[in-house]
Amino acid sequence: MVFFLSKLYSIAFIPDGNRRFAQAVGLDLFSAYSLGTQKAWQVLEWLTYYPSIKTGTFYTLSLENATRTKQELSVLFKIFENELDKIKNNKFIHENGINLRFMGKKEIFPKTLQQKMLEAEKFTEKNSEKTIFLALGYNGQEEIVDAAKKIAGLAKNGELSPSELDKDSFKNFLYSNMPEPDLIVRTSGTKRLSGFLTYQSAYSELCFIDKCWPELQKQDLDLAIKDFENRDRKFGK
């Protein structure tokens, strides 16, 4: 195994193009999303080649995606459940010290799926090598609105003074106080963030790859990270 030196600490993915890939090669939705899920596991394995990367975030299901047809959602939920059932005995997860965390409006999912998410977090809570966030039922603007509601409630009860807030303490009211991503990678050639990490992505570097998510190869990720290494990040200074 070859390990790569990198200054990249936190990376995030918008794994786009599963449905387009399915249409292009004549796959049904279940097969396409299963391929997409397996690709996510593969990408997670590739990240282990980069010891400096401590955090990875996957845009697994947006809040808008959750309004798709019952048929499509039932396919997705079934795949999610199958994968979550494997977490407890997943050697790769535990041998590589991967801590799983879920962020978003988890309450919109079936109770059984919510419970499996909690169990997966508990099974991996002692792992500390890498933290992987899965954004489910997520929308960045909704996250900010929900944070504002929490703050307003505390302020109304006299438990918080708005003057005490700054951009760092505000993060404590988001779904998860995760590290801001250094690099966000989106597949399928679409060049937008689609509500992903709206607050956290203020100074993220962006990379758009003209391949559907199931087509992504390790060399694509390596090239994206190499390109990131060559960028001069000034953070507005």
ZILIN-V412470 format. One record per residue. OMEGA is omega in whole degrees, -180 to 180 (* if undefined). Layout:
OMEGA ; OMEGA
This chain:
180 ; 179 ; -177 ; 174 ; -178 ; 173 ; 180 ; -179 ; -175 ; -179 ; 180 ; -176 ; 167 ; -173 ; -172 ; 171 ; 180 ; -178 ; 178 ; 177 ; 180 ; 180 ; -177 ; -176 ; 176 ; 178 ; 172 ; -175 ; -178 ; 180 ; -179 ; -179 ; 176 ; 176 ; 179 ; 178 ; 178 ; 177 ; 178 ; 177 ; 180 ; 178 ; 178 ; 176 ; 179 ; -179 ; 179 ; 176 ; -179 ; -178 ; -178 ; -180 ; -178 ; -178 ; 174 ; -179 ; -180 ; 176 ; -170 ; 179 ; 179 ; 177 ; 178 ; 177 ; -177 ; 177 ; 179 ; -175 ; 179 ; 180 ; -179 ; 180 ; 179 ; 176 ; -179 ; -178 ; 179 ; 178 ; 178 ; -178 ; 180 ; -179 ; -180 ; 179 ; -178 ; -170 ; -174 ; -176 ; -179 ; -177 ; -178 ; -180 ; -173 ; 179 ; -179 ; 174 ; -175 ; 179 ; -178 ; 177 ; -179 ; -179 ; -178 ; 180 ; -176 ; -178 ; -180 ; -178 ; 177 ; -177 ; -179 ; 180 ; 177 ; -179 ; 180 ; 176 ; 179 ; -179 ; 180 ; 178 ; -179 ; 180 ; -173 ; -171 ; -180 ; 178 ; -172 ; -178 ; 177 ; 174 ; 180 ; 177 ; 175 ; -178 ; -177 ; -176 ; -170 ; 170 ; -174 ; 179 ; 177 ; 178 ; 180 ; 178 ; 179 ; 177 ; 179 ; 178 ; 178 ; -179 ; -180 ; 180 ; 179 ; 180 ; 180 ; -179 ; 179 ; -178 ; -178 ; 174 ; -180 ; -179 ; -180 ; -175 ; 167 ; -174 ; 179 ; -180 ; 177 ; -178 ; -179 ; -178 ; 176 ; -178 ; 178 ; 179 ; -176 ; 176 ; 178 ; -177 ; 175 ; -175 ; 174 ; -179 ; 175 ; 177 ; 175 ; 178 ; 178 ; -173 ; 173 ; -178 ; 174 ; 176 ; -177 ; 175 ; -175 ; -180 ; -171 ; -172 ; -174 ; -179 ; 177 ; 169 ; -176 ; 176 ; 180 ; -176 ; -177 ; 174 ; 173 ; -175 ; -179 ; -179 ; -176 ; 179 ; -178 ; -180 ; 176 ; 178 ; 179 ; 179 ; 179 ; 180 ; 177 ; 177 ; 177 ; -179 ; -176 ; -180 ; 179 ; -176 ; -176 ; 179 ; 176 ; -177 ; *
